Amino acid sequence: MNVIYMVNSDKVTEIDLGKFKNIKKRISFNANKQVTQKIHDRTIEINLNNKKTYILIEGEEIYIKYFTFPKVSENKLYDLINDELNYLYRNEKFIFNYKKAKESKDGVEVIVFYLRAEGLNLINEFVEKQELKAVRLLQVCFLNYYRKIIKEKDYFLFFQYDSNNYMLFVKNNSIYSNEVCHMDEDKKYSKIKRFFVSNYVKANDINKIYIVGQFIKEQNIVKFFEKYGQINFLKDIDIGKITKLIV
């Protein structure tokens, strides 16, 4: 049976794919491989030793760095990236993935995506021990889904999931910068504007603005977006479609 656990720093949501429906029970997450808790008179057990277990990380910002290395094997490249991150962030745990941006006979430029969330250190241990089927990031799953619809290479994507808002500046089909935050109605405009300013996003950097759902209707936000490009509203996707991108 395939099981997905959607994890952030203090809770887990269980999705049972064997029954092909969402259980979505909130349970606490601690430093044990198995977590058991009573919810509505039902005992939920998370067994992270299950070889058919997938982890989907939500609510965490993805950090991004660019590195250039000599041309080496894939295993060696992974080790070089790991060593570089360990050097930059001593005494910190992180989870990372990467993609090759440019490659020549002399070297390779890679884009590294990584998390530094303290509450997710345990997952890193399971990844290193190869005790999980896969670890995915919610932003990447959304991006992969909407790539079927979005034809541009440079754009801004805004979506909401659970209680978090996600802002992604995509450049050349890769996440260039992103932010995950809660947005009170009275602070929504200022947080969106700050994201554009702090990431030096200019009007000619973006072809279009994509917003998932219809939850942004404030005229000041709409006018702000229109300075950067045409606004396009995308339909929401449910968790069932997201799971197909995970397994």
Secondary structure, 3 states (H helix, E strand, C coil): CCEEEEECCCCEEEEECCCCEEEEEEECCCCCCEEEEEECCEEEEEECCCCCEEEEECCCCCEEEEEEEECCCHHHHHHHHHHHHHHHCCCCCCEEEEEEEEECCCEEEEEEEEECCHHHHHHHHHHHCCCCCEEEEHHHHHHHHHCCCCCCCCEEEEEEECCEEEEEEEECCEEEEEEEECCCHHHHHHHHHHHHHHCCCCHHHCCEEEEECCCCCCHHHHHHHHCCCEEEEECCCCHHHHHHHHC
